[in-house]
Amino acid sequence: MTPPPSSTPGVGESLREEWPALDPDARAAAFQRLPASEAEEFFLGLSALGQAQILLRLPERERRLWLRLLAPDDVADVLQEVEPADREGLLQLLDTVTRAEVRALLAYAEDDAGGLMSPRFARVRPDMSVEEAIRYLQRQARDRLETIYYAYVLDAGQRLLGVCSFRELFAASPSSPVREVMEDDPVTIDEDTDQEAVARLFLRYGFLALPVVDAEGRMKGIVTIDDIVDVLQEEATEDVQKYGGMQALDAPYLQTGFGSMIRKRAGWLTLLFLGETLTASAMGYFEDALARAVVLAVFLPLIVSSGGNSGSQASTLIVRAMALGEVKLRDVWLIARREFLAGATLGVILAAVGALRVVLWQAVFGSYGEHAARIALTVGLSVVGVVTLGTLTGSMLPFLIRRCGWDPASASAPFVATVVDVGGVVIYFGVAQLILGGSLL
């Protein structure tokens, strides 16, 4: 006998696959049809936006049950996704203690450590014995703690004195005081630290959770590794979208309105288009040279695109190195020297290929006549200059943008290529005038 659809295993997985293509109303309706055995896991696995869309479309009694299933920091994330008019109504569905915790979290910027943290963490006093601390932590574990990988040692003023793992507690003598077991110089996060910096701390130290403290050293909460996984995905998505030459989207692709999509893309495209008009102007300046030596136009796309490609490579490497904390603003001159040499070397390699192409075509087809050697030299030297320019531009632009206080990811490949196009045209025709002047020009 075939079981009814509501009890079919894997309904949640099927819905998860269909989820991106559904509108908010269809999502809520499909969620309500999930069997109880799958609904909780499915709901907890959704993004804050997905949870918000469902909650706003449920009856109030069900909305209360699902909202109270979330930890305070997750509730705060959900409230960040709803309109201000709906926020207070959702807050009123929480119990008094949780509501106060969520309000405190909402006071922080969404991208700061305070906005990421959970206010529920395991705490002990330094004068407790290890045995007392373990019993106390067992009681706390029943209060929906975010994690109990670490116990944080606080004084009477809630200032963080140290931290100890459960492993350290269980390995210690039951009669030993906690202060003798704890690590008294823990790694901490300031409550206003940006989420990218928080992610770098997790990558550097490999902890499962880190404490968040205020300016006086009072512990406010913890950021856990699962929060950082979400941050890393969010930041990587934002950087990739910016690097494509557009503003980062505020929601998943299929959930972004058409008007919003156009606004996010049109601004940068317009700026890049205006930048390319400078390329057209530069080519117009050399119009007479093109008319006298049409063969120069054959190599123009090849040379200019080489500079754009080398610039895109360099900017990709530097932006990623910045994101990982591998390079700082103070390294700018070291990077400049390194990339100048890299650009020149790559340029020589490509120049050899370009010059060889001219020589072969001349030998096989006689395409360039008596001036083939000069054309080969023009192409070669131009490639060296343009590739070096592209590499330097691509590597230095992220530093300039960071120095201005903007996101280095804005030094996108299309933007670098547009800048290099103008310089490439000038270099190419400048070299052509120098070498071909008096012959073809």
Secondary structure as GFF3:
##gff-version 3
##sequence-region A 1 441
A	DSSP	three_ten_helix	5	7	.	.	.	ID=ss1
A	DSSP	alpha_helix	11	18	.	.	.	ID=ss2
A	DSSP	three_ten_helix	19	21	.	.	.	ID=ss3
A	DSSP	alpha_helix	24	32	.	.	.	ID=ss4
A	DSSP	alpha_helix	36	44	.	.	.	ID=ss5
A	DSSP	alpha_helix	48	55	.	.	.	ID=ss6
A	DSSP	alpha_helix	60	67	.	.	.	ID=ss7
A	DSSP	alpha_helix	72	80	.	.	.	ID=ss8
A	DSSP	alpha_helix	84	91	.	.	.	ID=ss9
A	DSSP	alpha_helix	96	106	.	.	.	ID=ss10
A	DSSP	alpha_helix	113	116	.	.	.	ID=ss11
A	DSSP	beta_strand	123	124	.	.	.	ID=ss12
A	DSSP	alpha_helix	130	141	.	.	.	ID=ss13
A	DSSP	beta_strand	150	154	.	.	.	ID=ss14
A	DSSP	beta_strand	160	165	.	.	.	ID=ss15
A	DSSP	alpha_helix	166	171	.	.	.	ID=ss16
A	DSSP	alpha_helix	178	181	.	.	.	ID=ss17
A	DSSP	beta_strand	189	190	.	.	.	ID=ss18
A	DSSP	alpha_helix	195	205	.	.	.	ID=ss19
A	DSSP	beta_strand	209	213	.	.	.	ID=ss20
A	DSSP	beta_strand	219	224	.	.	.	ID=ss21
A	DSSP	alpha_helix	225	243	.	.	.	ID=ss22
A	DSSP	three_ten_helix	253	255	.	.	.	ID=ss23
A	DSSP	alpha_helix	258	285	.	.	.	ID=ss24
A	DSSP	alpha_helix	287	292	.	.	.	ID=ss25
A	DSSP	alpha_helix	295	323	.	.	.	ID=ss26
A	DSSP	three_ten_helix	329	331	.	.	.	ID=ss27
A	DSSP	alpha_helix	332	365	.	.	.	ID=ss28
A	DSSP	three_ten_helix	369	371	.	.	.	ID=ss29
A	DSSP	alpha_helix	372	403	.	.	.	ID=ss30
A	DSSP	three_ten_helix	408	410	.	.	.	ID=ss31
A	DSSP	alpha_helix	413	436	.	.	.	ID=ss32
###
